């Protein structure tokens, strides 16, 4: 059975990174953020897919 998917918009190195680490145990993750560098660190750690986007537009 596939894992449920969680999407975190505004993924960075603070609270969203902690949430991603916690959710990655039993969820497939998609991270979305403006900063590729901050998001990549969390994605590499959690196995998340990434989407580069600016959610303010």
Secondary structure, DSSP 8 states (H G I E B T S, - for coil): ---EEEEEET--SSHHHHHHHHHTTTEEEEEEES-HHHHHHHHHHHT-EEEE--TT-
